[in-house]
Amino acid sequence: MRRRLPLENELMPYVAGFPPGQRWLVLAPHPDDELFGMGATLAEAVFRGLDVRVIIVTDGAAQGDATAREGEAQRAAASLGLPPPEFWRFGDRSLAAGDAKLVLALQDALERSKPDSVFVTAPVDLHPDHRALALALQRALRGRALRRLRLFPATWVVCYEIALPILPNLLVASARVGKPSAALDLRTRASSNFVPTIA
């Protein structure tokens, strides 16, 4: 008997959907990753009335002035209708998946926000901070599950792409595409060394 190869629609969705849950926790390794990775999805989530919290993990100082980038992130969040991001200010390009301080901070954030879905950069991304954050989240979730499985409902983990395309299993359509563009424009005007390149 001949085995058939999967069809295109079995490998990649052709119909738009939307990530699950009413409470979202978005983890961005650097200021701007949340916009480049999922700006339109965030605008759609706000439109739908979801509770969205954003944590920006590093200070982003390797790509510009940390204080300016933090201000840009606050203005961009406001333009999308999001609450101000939480800033952890880990050193840019210093994240490590096994960093106990990072894993504990992630576990604390999970316990405080009790998200239905957590969004994080893909563990196969090119940037080392992007990979490290995804792997640290995996450790935080594993530790939480081992210690307190009964206290927390299951959490969805949704990876978003930044520097490297990933094979999607969910496509999101949004009529609010202009909102992320306006938020990116705020960042572009504020950062003289920030050059947006969006394909």
N, CA, C and O atoms as a DFTB+ gen file, in Angstrom:
796 C
 N C O
     1  1       0.833      -1.184       0.000
     2  2       0.000       0.000       0.000
     3  2       0.883       1.254       0.000
     4  3       1.843       1.344       0.765
     5  1       0.555       2.198      -0.845
     6  2       1.308       3.444      -0.944
     7  2       0.858       4.433       0.109
     8  3      -0.337       4.658       0.304
     9  1       1.827       5.017       0.783
    10  2       1.504       6.098       1.734
    11  2       1.474       7.404       0.988
    12  3       2.355       7.690       0.176
    13  1       0.472       8.186       1.259
    14  2       0.390       9.479       0.597
    15  2       1.096      10.531       1.441
    16  3       1.090      10.463       2.670
    17  1       1.688      11.480       0.787
    18  2       2.304      12.607       1.483
    19  2       1.213      13.563       1.945
    20  3       0.176      13.685       1.292
    21  1       1.440      14.242       3.070
    22  2       0.422      15.196       3.548
    23  2       0.179      16.312       2.540
    24  3       1.088      16.748       1.834
    25  1      -1.050      16.755       2.494
    26  2      -1.414      17.878       1.636
    27  2      -0.988      19.187       2.301
    28  3      -0.702      19.233       3.498
    29  1      -0.955      20.253       1.489
    30  2      -0.510      21.551       1.994
    31  2      -1.318      22.006       3.207
    32  3      -0.757      22.470       4.199
    33  1      -2.639      21.868       3.118
    34  2      -3.476      22.340       4.227
    35  2      -3.349      21.474       5.482
    36  3      -3.828      21.855       6.550
    37  1      -2.719      20.335       5.360
    38  2      -2.441      19.509       6.533
    39  2      -1.129      19.924       7.195
    40  3      -0.910      19.644       8.373
    41  1      -0.269      20.582       6.447
    42  2       1.017      21.036       6.978
    43  2       0.978      22.483       7.454
    44  3       1.677      22.846       8.400
    45  1       0.173      23.299       6.809
    46  2       0.104      24.723       7.140
    47  2      -1.346      25.179       6.998
    48  3      -2.010      24.855       6.014
    49  1      -1.829      25.928       7.977
    50  2      -3.234      26.361       7.896
    51  2      -3.452      27.363       6.769
    52  3      -2.589      28.193       6.485
    53  1      -4.615      27.275       6.133
    54  2      -5.005      28.234       5.114
    55  2      -6.186      29.073       5.575
    56  3      -6.602      30.001       4.880
    57  1      -6.718      28.758       6.723
    58  2      -7.844      29.487       7.281
    59  2      -7.367      30.175       8.554
    60  3      -6.714      29.563       9.400
    61  1      -7.700      31.443       8.675
    62  2      -7.271      32.198       9.855
    63  2      -7.999      31.728      11.102
    64  3      -9.166      31.339      11.048
    65  1      -7.304      31.766      12.214
    66  2      -7.870      31.447      13.512
    67  2      -7.443      32.518      14.502
    68  3      -7.015      33.604      14.112
    69  1      -7.563      32.205      15.776
    70  2      -7.140      33.146      16.804
    71  2      -6.630      32.354      18.003
    72  3      -7.208      31.328      18.362
    73  1      -5.547      32.825      18.625
    74  2      -4.999      32.094      19.778
    75  2      -6.024      31.966      20.910
    76  3      -6.893      32.824      21.062
    77  1      -5.923      30.912      21.689
    78  2      -6.915      30.667      22.738
    79  2      -6.718      31.548      23.966
    80  3      -5.667      32.158      24.161
    81  1      -7.756      31.594      24.778
    82  2      -7.674      32.213      26.091
    83  2      -8.160      33.646      26.158
    84  3      -8.240      34.352      25.152
    85  1      -8.483      34.054      27.378
    86  2      -8.911      35.424      27.665
    87  2      -7.821      36.234      28.349
    88  3      -7.843      37.465      28.318
    89  1      -6.852      35.535      28.975
    90  2      -5.738      36.204      29.665
    91  2      -4.438      35.788      28.983
    92  3      -4.074      34.613      28.963
    93  1      -3.757      36.773      28.433
    94  2      -2.518      36.508      27.708
    95  2      -1.353      37.142      28.433
    96  3      -1.454      38.249      28.964
    97  1      -0.246      36.422      28.447
    98  2       1.031      36.949      28.913
    99  2       1.986      36.909      27.726
   100  3       2.260      35.840      27.181
   101  1       2.489      38.070      27.327
   102  2       3.380      38.184      26.178
   103  2       4.785      38.469      26.698
   104  3       5.013      39.469      27.379
   105  1       5.710      37.595      26.377
   106  2       7.109      37.750      26.781
   107  2       7.913      38.222      25.581
   108  3       7.994      37.535      24.563
   109  1       8.505      39.398      25.711
   110  2       9.327      39.958      24.639
   111  2      10.763      40.060      25.134
   112  3      11.011      40.718      26.145
   113  1      11.703      39.437      24.460
   114  2      13.092      39.528      24.908
   115  2      13.619      40.966      24.920
   116  3      14.384      41.343      25.807
   117  1      13.204      41.771      23.923
   118  2      13.689      43.147      23.793
   119  2      12.515      44.077      23.515
   120  3      11.472      43.638      23.032
   121  1      12.686      45.366      23.820
   122  2      11.667      46.329      23.414
   123  2      11.575      46.328      21.885
   124  3      12.570      46.596      21.212
   125  1      10.458      46.048      21.356
   126  2      10.041      46.013      19.948
   127  2       9.724      44.607      19.470
   128  3       9.026      44.457      18.467
   129  1      10.206      43.571      20.141
   130  2       9.918      42.202      19.698
   131  2       8.423      41.904      19.743
   132  3       7.913      41.175      18.891
   133  1       7.724      42.451      20.714
   134  2       6.283      42.213      20.814
   135  2       5.552      42.809      19.612
   136  3       4.540      42.263      19.171
   137  1       6.055      43.924      19.079
   138  2       5.419      44.537      17.910
   139  2       5.790      43.827      16.623
   140  3       4.917      43.504      15.817
   141  1       7.080      43.582      16.420
   142  2       7.506      42.910      15.199
   143  2       6.923      41.505      15.120
   144  3       6.539      41.053      14.041
   145  1       6.856      40.822      16.239
   146  2       6.395      39.443      16.243
   147  2       4.894      39.276      16.172
   148  3       4.398      38.349      15.531
   149  1       4.155      40.179      16.837
   150  2       2.715      39.945      16.916
   151  2       1.905      41.211      17.121
   152  3       0.874      41.184      17.793
   153  1       2.355      42.317      16.552
   154  2       1.662      43.588      16.727
   155  2       0.201      43.564      16.304
   156  3      -0.660      44.042      17.043
   157  1      -0.094      43.013      15.126
   158  2      -1.483      42.965      14.657
   159  2      -2.326      42.050      15.540
   160  3      -3.500      42.326      15.787
   161  1      -1.727      40.963      16.011
   162  2      -2.459      40.057      16.911
   163  2      -2.761      40.748      18.232
   164  3      -3.844      40.570      18.789
   165  1      -1.816      41.536      18.739
   166  2      -2.067      42.290      19.974
   167  2      -3.182      43.306      19.773
   168  3      -4.047      43.452      20.637
   169  1      -3.176      44.008      18.647
   170  2      -4.243      44.972      18.368
   171  2      -5.595      44.273      18.288
   172  3      -6.596      44.798      18.776
   173  1      -5.629      43.104      17.683
   174  2      -6.875      42.335      17.588
   175  2      -7.332      41.866      18.973
   176  3      -8.525      41.876      19.279
   177  1      -6.371      41.456      19.804
   178  2      -6.713      41.009      21.167
   179  2      -7.325      42.142      21.983
   180  3      -8.297      41.935      22.709
   181  1      -6.755      43.339      21.861
   182  2      -7.316      44.499      22.563
   183  2      -8.731      44.775      22.055
   184  3      -9.640      45.027      22.846
   185  1      -8.915      44.727      20.730
   186  2     -10.230      44.954      20.140
   187  2     -11.255      43.945      20.690
   188  3     -12.412      44.292      20.925
   189  1     -10.818      42.709      20.890
   190  2     -11.720      41.658      21.390
   191  2     -11.906      41.702      22.907
   192  3     -12.671      40.909      23.456
   193  1     -11.224      42.607      23.581
   194  2     -11.401      42.773      25.019
   195  2     -10.618      41.799      25.880
   196  3     -10.974      41.583      27.039
   197  1      -9.561      41.207      25.344
   198  2      -8.757      40.269      26.121
   199  2      -7.867      41.018      27.113
   200  3      -7.511      42.177      26.898
   201  1      -7.519      40.341      28.190
   202  2      -6.592      40.876      29.184
   203  2      -5.187      40.494      28.732
   204  3      -4.804      39.327      28.813
   205  1      -4.414      41.476      28.254
   206  2      -3.088      41.222      27.706
   207  2      -2.054      41.945      28.541
   208  3      -2.148      43.156      28.743
   209  1      -1.072      41.213      29.026
   210  2       0.051      41.780      29.773
   211  2       1.323      41.515      28.993
   212  3       1.521      40.412      28.482
   213  1       2.185      42.514      28.897
   214  2       3.449      42.383      28.177
   215  2       4.595      42.562      29.162
   216  3       4.612      43.504      29.954
   217  1       5.547      41.647      29.099
   218  2       6.786      41.767      29.877
   219  2       7.936      41.862      28.887
   220  3       8.096      41.006      28.017
   221  1       8.738      42.916      29.032
   222  2       9.931      43.080      28.209
   223  2      11.116      42.710      29.092
   224  3      11.383      43.366      30.098
   225  1      11.818      41.657      28.707
   226  2      12.766      40.992      29.595
   227  2      14.122      41.702      29.671
   228  3      14.670      41.847      30.764
   229  1      14.679      42.148      28.532
   230  2      15.989      42.808      28.590
   231  2      15.833      44.310      28.403
   232  3      14.765      44.801      28.039
   233  1      16.917      45.026      28.658
   234  2      16.881      46.482      28.515
   235  2      17.045      46.936      27.067
   236  3      16.787      48.100      26.760
   237  1      17.465      46.051      26.177
   238  2      17.625      46.403      24.772
   239  2      18.779      47.342      24.493
   240  3      18.840      47.949      23.423
   241  1      19.692      47.471      25.435
   242  2      20.769      48.460      25.322
   243  2      21.766      48.169      24.199
   244  3      22.473      49.077      23.762
   245  1      21.837      46.931      23.727
   246  2      22.773      46.622      22.646
   247  2      22.348      47.252      21.320
   248  3      23.160      47.379      20.404
   249  1      21.080      47.645      21.216
   250  2      20.567      48.234      19.979
   251  2      20.120      49.683      20.163
   252  3      19.390      50.212      19.324
   253  1      20.539      50.324      21.232
   254  2      20.158      51.719      21.434
   255  2      20.093      52.054      22.907
   256  3      20.341      51.205      23.763
   257  1      19.756      53.300      23.196
   258  2      19.650      53.764      24.573
   259  2      18.505      53.054      25.288
   260  3      17.361      53.104      24.836
   261  1      18.813      52.393      26.402
   262  2      17.815      51.588      27.118
   263  2      16.638      52.437      27.594
   264  3      15.488      52.008      27.491
   265  1      16.907      53.620      28.107
   266  2      15.833      54.479      28.603
   267  2      14.915      54.913      27.464
   268  3      13.693      54.914      27.608
   269  1      15.511      55.280      26.335
   270  2      14.707      55.685      25.172
   271  2      13.869      54.519      24.664
   272  3      12.698      54.695      24.327
   273  1      14.455      53.345      24.609
   274  2      13.718      52.177      24.111
   275  2      12.565      51.818      25.040
   276  3      11.506      51.389      24.582
   277  1      12.766      51.990      26.339
   278  2      11.688      51.725      27.292
   279  2      10.533      52.711      27.077
   280  3       9.364      52.325      27.088
   281  1      10.877      53.977      26.883
   282  2       9.848      54.984      26.607
   283  2       9.095      54.689      25.318
   284  3       7.876      54.849      25.256
   285  1       9.818      54.259      24.292
   286  2       9.189      53.888      23.029
   287  2       8.214      52.736      23.231
   288  3       7.111      52.741      22.684
   289  1       8.625      51.762      24.010
   290  2       7.765      50.599      24.260
   291  2       6.497      51.015      25.001
   292  3       5.418      50.496      24.717
   293  1       6.614      51.932      25.934
   294  2       5.435      52.416      26.660
   295  2       4.481      53.149      25.724
   296  3       3.270      52.934      25.780
   297  1       5.017      54.010      24.868
   298  2       4.169      54.745      23.927
   299  2       3.532      53.804      22.903
   300  3       2.366      53.968      22.547
   301  1       4.292      52.829      22.437
   302  2       3.753      51.870      21.465
   303  2       2.628      51.049      22.089
   304  3       1.606      50.813      21.445
   305  1       2.804      50.613      23.335
   306  2       1.752      49.855      24.022
   307  2       0.493      50.709      24.150
   308  3      -0.614      50.231      23.901
   309  1       0.662      51.953      24.533
   310  2      -0.492      52.851      24.677
   311  2      -1.207      53.028      23.343
   312  3      -2.436      53.071      23.300
   313  1      -0.440      53.133      22.246
   314  2      -1.069      53.322      20.935
   315  2      -1.869      52.093      20.511
   316  3      -2.810      52.210      19.727
   317  1      -1.506      50.922      21.020
   318  2      -2.259      49.697      20.737
   319  2      -3.419      49.493      21.709
   320  3      -4.262      48.619      21.503
   321  1      -3.458      50.304      22.769
   322  2      -4.502      50.137      23.781
   323  2      -4.129      49.154      24.868
   324  3      -4.992      48.695      25.615
   325  1      -2.848      48.827      24.964
   326  2      -2.354      47.890      25.983
   327  2      -1.962      48.638      27.252
   328  3      -1.632      49.823      27.195
   329  1      -1.994      47.959      28.396
   330  2      -1.437      48.579      29.600
   331  2       0.082      48.713      29.456
   332  3       0.678      48.045      28.612
   333  1       0.712      49.564      30.266
   334  2       2.168      49.708      30.170
   335  2       2.868      48.358      30.381
   336  3       2.470      47.579      31.247
   337  1       3.902      48.089      29.592
   338  2       4.643      46.832      29.784
   339  2       5.361      46.825      31.124
   340  3       5.632      47.869      31.718
   341  1       5.658      45.629      31.575
   342  2       6.506      45.434      32.751
   343  2       7.934      45.253      32.225
   344  3       8.155      44.491      31.284
   345  1       8.893      45.945      32.825
   346  2      10.283      45.881      32.367
   347  2      11.133      45.178      33.411
   348  3      11.181      45.590      34.570
   349  1      11.810      44.103      32.986
   350  2      12.682      43.366      33.915
   351  2      14.129      43.838      33.843
   352  3      14.872      43.661      34.808
   353  1      14.540      44.414      32.763
   354  2      15.867      45.029      32.601
   355  2      17.053      44.066      32.772
   356  3      18.095      44.454      33.301
   357  1      16.896      42.834      32.331
   358  2      18.062      41.950      32.229
   359  2      18.963      42.549      31.152
   360  3      18.486      43.278      30.282
   361  1      20.244      42.251      31.202
   362  2      21.167      42.775      30.198
   363  2      20.884      42.208      28.816
   364  3      20.667      41.008      28.652
   365  1      20.891      43.099      27.820
   366  2      20.700      42.685      26.436
   367  2      21.836      41.739      26.041
   368  3      22.993      41.971      26.389
   369  1      21.501      40.685      25.320
   370  2      22.435      39.644      24.872
   371  2      23.072      38.878      26.030
   372  3      24.185      38.366      25.910
   373  1      22.352      38.805      27.154
   374  2      22.898      38.085      28.313
   375  2      21.973      36.981      28.824
   376  3      22.309      36.311      29.801
   377  1      20.828      36.777      28.194
   378  2      19.889      35.780      28.710
   379  2      20.465      34.375      28.562
   380  3      21.118      34.052      27.570
   381  1      20.206      33.553      29.569
   382  2      20.618      32.146      29.546
   383  2      19.443      31.299      30.014
   384  3      18.807      31.612      31.021
   385  1      19.162      30.242      29.294
   386  2      18.009      29.398      29.609
   387  2      18.072      28.840      31.020
   388  3      17.037      28.654      31.660
   389  1      19.280      28.569      31.515
   390  2      19.435      27.991      32.846
   391  2      19.601      29.006      33.957
   392  3      19.864      28.621      35.097
   393  1      19.456      30.300      33.665
   394  2      19.601      31.346      34.674
   395  2      18.474      31.226      35.699
   396  3      17.307      31.456      35.379
   397  1      18.828      30.869      36.919
   398  2      17.825      30.645      37.967
   399  2      17.000      31.904      38.225
   400  3      15.797      31.808      38.470
   401  1      17.617      33.071      38.176
   402  2      16.892      34.324      38.409
   403  2      15.821      34.534      37.336
   404  3      14.702      34.944      37.646
   405  1      16.162      34.255      36.081
   406  2      15.206      34.390      34.984
   407  2      14.072      33.374      35.121
   408  3      12.903      33.731      34.977
   409  1      14.402      32.131      35.394
   410  2      13.378      31.091      35.527
   411  2      12.436      31.415      36.690
   412  3      11.223      31.252      36.563
   413  1      12.977      31.868      37.810
   414  2      12.127      32.248      38.951
   415  2      11.247      33.445      38.619
   416  3      10.084      33.486      39.021
   417  1      11.790      34.423      37.888
   418  2      10.985      35.582      37.488
   419  2       9.833      35.142      36.584
   420  3       8.717      35.647      36.705
   421  1      10.104      34.206      35.684
   422  2       9.052      33.684      34.817
   423  2       7.993      32.933      35.616
   424  3       6.798      33.105      35.376
   425  1       8.420      32.103      36.562
   426  2       7.462      31.384      37.394
   427  2       6.593      32.359      38.191
   428  3       5.387      32.152      38.325
   429  1       7.205      33.420      38.717
   430  2       6.452      34.428      39.456
   431  2       5.442      35.126      38.543
   432  3       4.299      35.350      38.941
   433  1       5.858      35.469      37.326
   434  2       4.949      36.118      36.382
   435  2       3.776      35.208      36.031
   436  3       2.644      35.675      35.910
   437  1       4.038      33.922      35.868
   438  2       2.972      32.963      35.580
   439  2       1.988      32.870      36.743
   440  3       0.776      32.804      36.534
   441  1       2.506      32.866      37.960
   442  2       1.635      32.775      39.130
   443  2       0.828      34.053      39.330
   444  3      -0.336      33.991      39.726
   445  1       1.430      35.209      39.062
   446  2       0.716      36.480      39.229
   447  2      -0.367      36.666      38.177
   448  3      -1.478      37.090      38.496
   449  1      -0.051      36.354      36.928
   450  2      -0.997      36.651      35.845
   451  2      -1.945      35.498      35.529
   452  3      -3.006      35.716      34.945
   453  1      -1.578      34.282      35.906
   454  2      -2.393      33.094      35.625
   455  2      -2.944      33.111      34.186
   456  3      -4.156      33.073      33.972
   457  1      -2.032      33.169      33.213
   458  2      -2.483      33.302      31.815
   459  2      -3.069      32.010      31.264
   460  3      -2.705      30.905      31.668
   461  1      -3.988      32.193      30.326
   462  2      -4.481      31.050      29.549
   463  2      -3.466      30.718      28.455
   464  3      -3.274      29.555      28.101
   465  1      -2.824      31.754      27.932
   466  2      -1.828      31.590      26.873
   467  2      -0.612      32.458      27.169
   468  3      -0.735      33.600      27.614
   469  1       0.566      31.893      26.913
   470  2       1.817      32.629      27.048
   471  2       2.454      32.681      25.663
   472  3       2.579      31.663      24.983
   473  1       2.852      33.883      25.260
   474  2       3.471      34.094      23.960
   475  2       4.949      34.368      24.169
   476  3       5.325      35.174      25.019
   477  1       5.777      33.701      23.395
   478  2       7.223      33.833      23.530
   479  2       7.859      33.635      22.160
   480  3       7.280      32.991      21.286
   481  1       9.041      34.185      21.981
   482  2       9.776      33.976      20.737
   483  2      10.084      32.485      20.576
   484  3      10.132      31.735      21.551
   485  1      10.288      32.084      19.342
   486  2      10.502      30.667      19.047
   487  2      11.871      30.190      19.539
   488  3      12.849      30.935      19.471
   489  1      11.943      28.951      20.034
   490  2      13.227      28.419      20.505
   491  2      14.216      28.119      19.387
   492  3      15.347      27.718      19.657
   493  1      13.805      28.308      18.136
   494  2      14.698      28.099      16.996
   495  2      15.086      29.416      16.338
   496  3      15.657      29.412      15.248
   497  1      14.788      30.540      16.977
   498  2      15.106      31.863      16.436
   499  2      16.622      32.037      16.342
   500  3      17.373      31.338      17.021
   501  1      17.061      32.958      15.512
   502  2      18.496      33.205      15.354
   503  2      19.114      33.928      16.550
   504  3      20.260      33.653      16.906
   505  1      18.385      34.834      17.168
   506  2      18.946      35.651      18.247
   507  2      19.091      34.814      19.520
   508  3      18.137      34.143      19.915
   509  1      20.249      34.835      20.166
   510  2      20.436      34.008      21.367
   511  2      19.502      34.363      22.517
   512  3      19.096      33.474      23.265
   513  1      19.147      35.647      22.683
   514  2      18.195      36.002      23.741
   515  2      16.807      35.442      23.456
   516  3      16.097      35.047      24.382
   517  1      16.415      35.403      22.191
   518  2      15.106      34.865      21.812
   519  2      15.034      33.378      22.147
   520  3      14.051      32.902      22.715
   521  1      16.097      32.651      21.783
   522  2      16.135      31.209      22.089
   523  2      16.169      30.970      23.592
   524  3      15.447      30.117      24.109
   525  1      17.008      31.726      24.290
   526  2      17.166      31.525      25.735
   527  2      15.866      31.774      26.483
   528  3      15.537      31.042      27.417
   529  1      15.117      32.809      26.078
   530  2      13.859      33.098      26.765
   531  2      12.856      31.965      26.562
   532  3      12.175      31.563      27.505
   533  1      12.764      31.455      25.347
   534  2      11.838      30.342      25.079
   535  2      12.204      29.116      25.917
   536  3      11.324      28.459      26.472
   537  1      13.480      28.813      26.008
   538  2      13.914      27.647      26.787
   539  2      13.763      27.879      28.292
   540  3      13.448      26.947      29.032
   541  1      13.986      29.109      28.746
   542  2      13.781      29.419      30.167
   543  2      12.306      29.297      30.523
   544  3      11.969      28.823      31.608
   545  1      11.423      29.718      29.620
   546  2       9.985      29.549      29.866
   547  2       9.639      28.073      29.975
   548  3       8.843      27.676      30.826
   549  1      10.234      27.265      29.115
   550  2       9.993      25.818      29.184
   551  2      10.383      25.283      30.562
   552  3       9.652      24.479      31.141
   553  1      11.521      25.717      31.089
   554  2      11.948      25.288      32.423
   555  2      10.989      25.782      33.501
   556  3      10.659      25.047      34.431
   557  1      10.546      27.026      33.370
   558  2       9.622      27.585      34.360
   559  2       8.304      26.824      34.365
   560  3       7.761      26.532      35.430
   561  1       7.791      26.503      33.197
   562  2       6.531      25.755      33.120
   563  2       6.698      24.332      33.640
   564  3       5.816      23.805      34.319
   565  1       7.818      23.720      33.323
   566  2       8.076      22.363      33.805
   567  2       8.159      22.356      35.331
   568  3       7.573      21.492      35.983
   569  1       8.886      23.317      35.900
   570  2       8.998      23.398      37.355
   571  2       7.659      23.653      38.014
   572  3       7.351      23.074      39.056
   573  1       6.867      24.515      37.409
   574  2       5.537      24.812      37.959
   575  2       4.662      23.573      37.902
   576  3       3.940      23.281      38.856
   577  1       4.716      22.846      36.805
   578  2       3.888      21.648      36.658
   579  2       4.291      20.577      37.662
   580  3       3.431      19.903      38.228
   581  1       5.574      20.419      37.885
   582  2       6.031      19.385      38.812
   583  2       5.638      19.700      40.252
   584  3       5.334      18.791      41.025
   585  1       5.644      20.972      40.612
   586  2       5.351      21.344      41.997
   587  2       3.878      21.549      42.290
   588  3       3.396      21.183      43.362
   589  1       3.160      22.137      41.335
   590  2       1.798      22.571      41.657
   591  2       0.812      22.270      40.545
   592  3       0.006      23.129      40.187
   593  1       0.858      21.112      40.013
   594  2       0.033      20.772      38.864
   595  2      -1.447      21.020      39.118
   596  3      -2.162      21.470      38.223
   597  1      -1.906      20.736      40.315
   598  2      -3.335      20.868      40.605
   599  2      -3.777      22.312      40.798
   600  3      -4.964      22.610      40.667
   601  1      -2.861      23.202      41.102
   602  2      -3.230      24.587      41.400
   603  2      -3.417      25.445      40.158
   604  3      -4.069      26.487      40.228
   605  1      -2.864      25.036      39.031
   606  2      -2.904      25.866      37.839
   607  2      -3.514      25.103      36.679
   608  3      -3.179      23.941      36.449
   609  1      -4.409      25.751      35.948
   610  2      -4.913      25.098      34.734
   611  2      -3.805      25.037      33.686
   612  3      -2.785      25.716      33.797
   613  1      -4.024      24.234      32.697
   614  2      -3.045      24.128      31.614
   615  2      -2.878      25.477      30.940
   616  3      -3.841      26.231      30.799
   617  1      -1.667      25.778      30.526
   618  2      -1.352      27.031      29.847
   619  2      -0.900      26.715      28.434
   620  3      -0.056      25.845      28.221
   621  1      -1.468      27.426      27.468
   622  2      -1.019      27.303      26.092
   623  2       0.267      28.093      25.927
   624  3       0.399      29.179      26.492
   625  1       1.205      27.575      25.172
   626  2       2.416      28.304      24.815
   627  2       2.355      28.542      23.314
   628  3       2.231      27.605      22.524
   629  1       2.446      29.808      22.937
   630  2       2.367      30.203      21.537
   631  2       3.685      30.881      21.168
   632  3       4.051      31.895      21.763
   633  1       4.391      30.327      20.196
   634  2       5.655      30.929      19.753
   635  2       5.392      31.855      18.573
   636  3       4.610      31.546      17.674
   637  1       6.061      32.989      18.604
   638  2       5.957      33.921      17.485
   639  2       7.347      34.145      16.899
   640  3       8.361      33.994      17.580
   641  1       7.366      34.510      15.618
   642  2       8.645      34.633      14.918
   643  2       9.126      36.070      14.909
   644  3       8.334      37.012      14.892
   645  1      10.447      36.217      14.922
   646  2      11.085      37.534      14.802
   647  2      12.119      37.475      13.671
   648  3      11.897      38.030      12.595
   649  1      13.227      36.813      13.913
   650  2      14.354      36.844      12.976
   651  2      14.358      35.678      11.995
   652  3      15.069      35.720      10.991
   653  1      13.591      34.659      12.265
   654  2      13.615      33.465      11.435
   655  2      12.186      32.967      11.246
   656  3      11.478      32.750      12.230
   657  1      11.752      32.784      10.012
   658  2      10.392      32.268       9.805
   659  2      10.248      30.873      10.404
   660  3      11.146      30.037      10.299
   661  1       9.121      30.648      11.020
   662  2       8.809      29.318      11.549
   663  2       7.579      28.791      10.820
   664  3       6.768      29.569      10.319
   665  1       7.445      27.496      10.763
   666  2       6.287      26.893      10.118
   667  2       5.076      27.125      11.012
   668  3       5.031      26.604      12.126
   669  1       4.097      27.895      10.552
   670  2       2.963      28.211      11.422
   671  2       1.966      27.070      11.524
   672  3       1.791      26.292      10.587
   673  1       1.320      26.984      12.671
   674  2       0.172      26.094      12.803
   675  2      -1.080      26.900      13.141
   676  3      -2.147      26.343      13.400
   677  1      -0.923      28.241      13.130
   678  2      -2.051      29.138      13.334
   679  2      -1.762      30.437      12.593
   680  3      -0.712      31.048      12.789
   681  1      -2.678      30.850      11.755
   682  2      -2.598      32.140      11.086
   683  2      -3.636      33.045      11.720
   684  3      -4.761      32.615      11.976
   685  1      -3.270      34.304      11.978
   686  2      -4.188      35.259      12.583
   687  2      -4.446      36.380      11.592
   688  3      -3.511      36.978      11.061
   689  1      -5.710      36.659      11.349
   690  2      -6.083      37.782      10.493
   691  2      -6.584      38.902      11.394
   692  3      -7.294      38.657      12.370
   693  1      -6.206      40.134      11.058
   694  2      -6.654      41.273      11.847
   695  2      -6.995      42.429      10.927
   696  3      -6.274      42.719       9.973
   697  1      -8.096      43.077      11.226
   698  2      -8.483      44.278      10.484
   699  2      -7.787      45.500      11.059
   700  3      -7.941      46.603      10.533
   701  1      -7.034      45.324      12.118
   702  2      -6.395      46.440      12.801
   703  2      -4.905      46.533      12.480
   704  3      -4.101      46.856      13.355
   705  1      -4.540      46.257      11.255
   706  2      -3.138      46.234      10.857
   707  2      -2.482      47.610      10.993
   708  3      -1.284      47.675      11.271
   709  1      -3.198      48.682      10.814
   710  2      -2.627      50.018      10.925
   711  2      -2.136      50.366      12.313
   712  3      -1.216      51.173      12.451
   713  1      -2.724      49.780      13.348
   714  2      -2.306      50.097      14.713
   715  2      -0.855      49.699      14.975
   716  3      -0.107      50.526      15.496
   717  1      -0.414      48.490      14.649
   718  2       1.007      48.164      14.853
   719  2       1.927      49.060      14.035
   720  3       3.016      49.407      14.493
   721  1       1.499      49.444      12.816
   722  2       2.332      50.331      12.009
   723  2       2.515      51.668      12.700
   724  3       3.614      52.223      12.700
   725  1       1.448      52.192      13.289
   726  2       1.545      53.461      14.018
   727  2       2.449      53.304      15.233
   728  3       3.224      54.207      15.547
   729  1       2.358      52.166      15.920
   730  2       3.209      51.926      17.090
   731  2       4.670      51.830      16.668
   732  3       5.548      52.354      17.353
   733  1       4.938      51.164      15.543
   734  2       6.308      51.080      15.036
   735  2       6.819      52.448      14.619
   736  3       7.997      52.752      14.804
   737  1       5.945      53.277      14.057
   738  2       6.341      54.624      13.668
   739  2       6.774      55.432      14.888
   740  3       7.724      56.210      14.809
   741  1       6.085      55.254      16.015
   742  2       6.489      55.930      17.248
   743  2       7.913      55.556      17.617
   744  3       8.705      56.417      18.000
   745  1       8.239      54.287      17.503
   746  2       9.585      53.831      17.847
   747  2      10.606      54.352      16.853
   748  3      11.713      54.728      17.239
   749  1      10.250      54.379      15.592
   750  2      11.182      54.830      14.565
   751  2      11.556      56.295      14.777
   752  3      12.726      56.659      14.666
   753  1      10.572      57.131      15.079
   754  2      10.840      58.548      15.272
   755  2      11.670      58.792      16.518
   756  3      12.462      59.733      16.554
   757  1      11.504      57.956      17.547
   758  2      12.212      58.175      18.807
   759  2      13.636      57.650      18.784
   760  3      14.481      58.153      19.524
   761  1      13.926      56.660      17.963
   762  2      15.259      56.044      17.945
   763  2      15.983      56.382      16.653
   764  3      15.568      55.966      15.571
   765  1      17.039      57.117      16.769
   766  2      17.771      57.494      15.559
   767  2      18.498      56.307      14.947
   768  3      18.757      56.308      13.744
   769  1      18.836      55.289      15.742
   770  2      19.568      54.146      15.184
   771  2      18.656      52.959      14.917
   772  3      19.138      51.862      14.633
   773  1      17.346      53.162      15.004
   774  2      16.389      52.074      14.799
   775  2      15.882      52.144      13.379
   776  3      15.256      53.132      12.995
   777  1      16.138      51.117      12.590
   778  2      15.680      51.087      11.205
   779  2      14.760      49.896      11.042
   780  3      15.228      48.757      11.032
   781  1      13.456      50.130      10.913
   782  2      12.542      48.998      10.770
   783  2      12.647      48.381       9.381
   784  3      12.654      49.093       8.377
   785  1      12.726      47.088       9.330
   786  2      12.699      46.363       8.077
   787  2      11.647      45.287       8.218
   788  3      11.850      44.297       8.921
   789  1      10.542      45.476       7.560
   790  2       9.433      44.535       7.667
   791  2       9.167      43.981       6.280
   792  3       8.935      44.725       5.327
   793  1       9.206      42.668       6.188
   794  2       8.944      42.038       4.894
   795  2       7.471      41.753       4.757
   796  3       7.038      41.221       3.735
